[in-house]
């Protein structure tokens, strides 16, 4: 099994300001809405596989940024 590439023992080079954390929280809401839109497009038969990959990337990026530089997810 691969090791987690994020070393949470060392202090990060920077911290997120509250404003940035609030923005990342808002992004989660936007990603959730985009997920619902993709579900609707998929229901009518459109191929949304590439779009779904981008949404998943957004969730993962948000999680990593908050885990390393902000609050735990």
BAFI-3210 file (N, C-alpha, C; in Angstrom, 3 decimals, decimal comma, padded with zeros to 6 digits):
// residues 73
n [1|2|3|4|5|6|7|8|9|10|11|12|13|14|15|16|17|18|19|20|21|22|23|24|25|26|27|28|29|30|31|32|33|34|35|36|37|38|39|40|41|42|43|44|45|46|47|48|49|50|51|52|53|54|55|56|57|58|59|60|61|62|63|64|65|66|67|68|69|70|71|72|73]
n.u [000,842|000,553|002,272|000,963|001,405|001,535|003,113|002,149|003,324|005,337|005,547|003,548|004,595|003,082|000,059|-003,494|-005,567|-008,524|-010,356|-009,604|-010,120|-012,877|-013,567|-012,799|-014,633|-016,954|-016,472|-016,860|-019,634|-020,224|-019,051|-020,665|-023,118|-022,402|-021,981|-024,600|-025,656|-024,207|-025,175|-027,785|-027,327|-026,162|-028,321|-029,889|-028,468|-025,955|-022,389|-020,466|-018,057|-015,423|-015,950|-016,840|-014,451|-013,044|-014,560|-014,192|-011,446|-011,456|-012,729|-010,765|-008,473|-009,333|-009,667|-007,002|-005,659|-006,995|-006,411|-003,632|-002,962|-004,952|-007,894|-008,842|-010,582]
n.v [-001,176|002,220|004,993|007,861|010,841|013,261|014,852|015,234|015,783|017,724|021,293|023,321|025,405|027,656|029,204|029,090|031,915|032,952|033,895|032,546|029,908|030,077|030,576|028,148|026,502|027,465|026,674|023,944|023,782|024,687|022,655|020,542|021,314|021,287|018,580|017,623|018,756|017,350|014,783|015,113|015,670|013,284|011,599|012,178|011,063|012,050|011,967|012,377|011,855|013,024|015,504|014,717|013,707|016,087|017,342|015,536|015,882|018,493|018,174|016,564|018,218|020,357|019,012|018,208|020,694|021,891|019,997|020,108|022,868|024,184|023,705|020,451|018,199]
n.w [000,000|-000,806|000,640|002,367|000,656|001,912|004,448|007,554|009,937|009,945|010,119|008,009|005,208|005,019|006,230|005,882|005,485|007,238|005,400|003,050|003,790|004,117|001,484|000,303|001,565|000,377|-002,217|-002,022|-001,906|-004,474|-005,985|-005,183|-006,325|-009,029|-009,308|-009,081|-011,403|-013,331|-012,859|-013,784|-016,514|-017,263|-016,915|-019,104|-021,078|-021,914|-022,384|-019,718|-018,612|-018,660|-017,546|-015,041|-013,990|-013,622|-011,640|-009,525|-009,204|-008,238|-005,715|-004,477|-004,560|-002,943|-000,514|000,052|000,236|002,421|004,385|004,617|004,896|006,251|008,040|009,313|007,113]
ca.u [000,000|001,347|002,239|000,337|002,492|001,489|003,703|001,413|004,103|006,085|004,720|003,489|005,288|002,133|-001,267|-004,575|-006,339|-009,934|-011,015|-009,308|-010,854|-014,285|-013,689|-012,744|-015,928|-017,921|-016,171|-017,498|-021,019|-020,242|-018,772|-021,877|-024,097|-021,916|-022,229|-026,024|-025,832|-023,678|-026,132|-028,903|-026,863|-025,971|-029,654|-030,438|-027,646|-024,701|-021,148|-019,925|-016,940|-014,326|-016,409|-016,866|-013,055|-012,676|-015,237|-013,490|-010,180|-011,757|-012,925|-009,487|-007,607|-009,856|-009,355|-005,563|-005,315|-007,478|-005,715|-002,251|-002,775|-006,081|-008,542|-009,105|-011,836]
ca.v [000,000|003,441|005,901|009,158|011,741|014,491|014,706|016,135|016,009|018,965|022,489|023,778|026,659|028,765|028,909|029,747|032,904|032,585|034,214|031,462|028,731|030,328|030,404|026,700|025,961|027,832|025,846|022,643|023,947|024,770|021,307|019,739|021,706|020,785|017,136|017,440|019,067|016,224|013,681|015,402|015,495|011,841|010,988|012,332|010,301|012,679|011,432|013,408|011,239|013,977|016,519|014,068|013,663|017,429|017,568|014,726|016,555|019,642|017,682|016,082|019,379|021,067|018,190|018,263|022,047|022,086|019,082|020,538|024,272|024,775|022,868|019,107|018,057]
ca.w [000,000|-000,926|001,776|002,141|000,283|002,704|005,770|008,436|011,149|009,809|009,984|006,616|004,929|005,122|006,756|005,154|006,227|007,391|004,137|002,111|004,258|003,786|000,035|000,042|001,991|-000,663|-003,381|-001,825|-002,319|-005,935|-006,490|-004,955|-007,341|-010,314|-009,275|-009,380|-012,822|-014,097|-012,719|-014,675|-017,887|-017,470|-016,987|-020,453|-022,003|-022,334|-021,826|-018,832|-017,902|-018,485|-016,594|-013,724|-013,529|-013,160|-010,359|-008,533|-008,954|-007,393|-004,348|-003,949|-004,346|-001,777|000,664|000,314|000,674|003,789|005,290|004,804|005,236|006,978|009,034|008,806|006,368]
c.u [000,885|001,194|001,545|001,448|002,537|002,031|003,033|002,154|004,852|005,112|004,703|004,228|004,387|000,849|-002,299|-005,251|-007,778|-010,711|-010,811|-010,056|-012,337|-014,519|-013,665|-014,033|-017,004|-017,709|-016,811|-018,961|-021,159|-019,975|-019,980|-022,942|-023,685|-022,147|-023,691|-026,301|-025,337|-024,603|-027,313|-028,504|-026,664|-027,315|-030,276|-029,506|-026,359|-023,510|-020,486|-018,683|-015,783|-014,708|-016,424|-015,447|-012,621|-013,321|-014,542|-012,134|-010,388|-011,970|-011,591|-008,546|-008,033|-009,489|-007,877|-005,155|-005,759|-006,729|-004,326|-002,138|-003,887|-006,602|-008,755|-010,474|-012,772]
c.v [001,236|004,305|007,198|010,162|013,027|014,199|015,707|016,401|017,336|020,132|022,924|025,100|027,872|028,272|029,618|030,766|032,423|032,832|033,096|030,188|028,883|030,139|028,911|026,013|026,257|026,992|024,472|022,703|024,007|023,403|020,396|020,039|021,199|019,283|016,837|017,720|017,918|015,010|013,873|015,202|014,020|011,139|011,136|011,750|010,939|012,009|012,542|012,905|012,216|015,071|015,961|013,985|015,022|017,757|016,786|015,335|017,748|019,252|017,285|017,248|020,152|020,330|018,296|019,635|022,274|021,210|019,597|021,952|024,883|023,856|021,465|019,019|017,151]
c.w [000,000|000,311|001,382|001,833|001,106|004,096|006,699|009,744|011,107|009,653|008,523|006,446|005,111|005,763|005,891|006,058|006,299|006,100|003,110|002,499|003,931|002,289|-000,336|000,495|000,948|-001,920|-003,236|-002,249|-003,831|-006,565|-006,315|-006,002|-008,726|-010,419|-009,625|-010,857|-013,692|-014,017|-013,668|-016,135|-018,230|-017,638|-018,378|-021,523|-022,480|-021,666|-021,014|-018,094|-017,672|-017,486|-015,177|-013,150|-012,983|-011,816|-009,250|-008,188|-008,027|-005,938|-003,714|-003,649|-003,103|-000,496|001,032|000,837|002,108|004,785|005,611|005,355|006,080|008,045|008,458|008,154|007,120]
res [x|x|x|x|x|x|x|x|x|x|x|x|x|x|x|x|x|x|x|x|x|x|x|x|x|x|x|x|x|x|x|x|x|x|x|x|x|x|x|x|x|x|x|x|x|x|x|x|x|x|x|x|x|x|x|x|x|x|x|x|x|x|x|x|x|x|x|x|x|x|x|x|x]
***
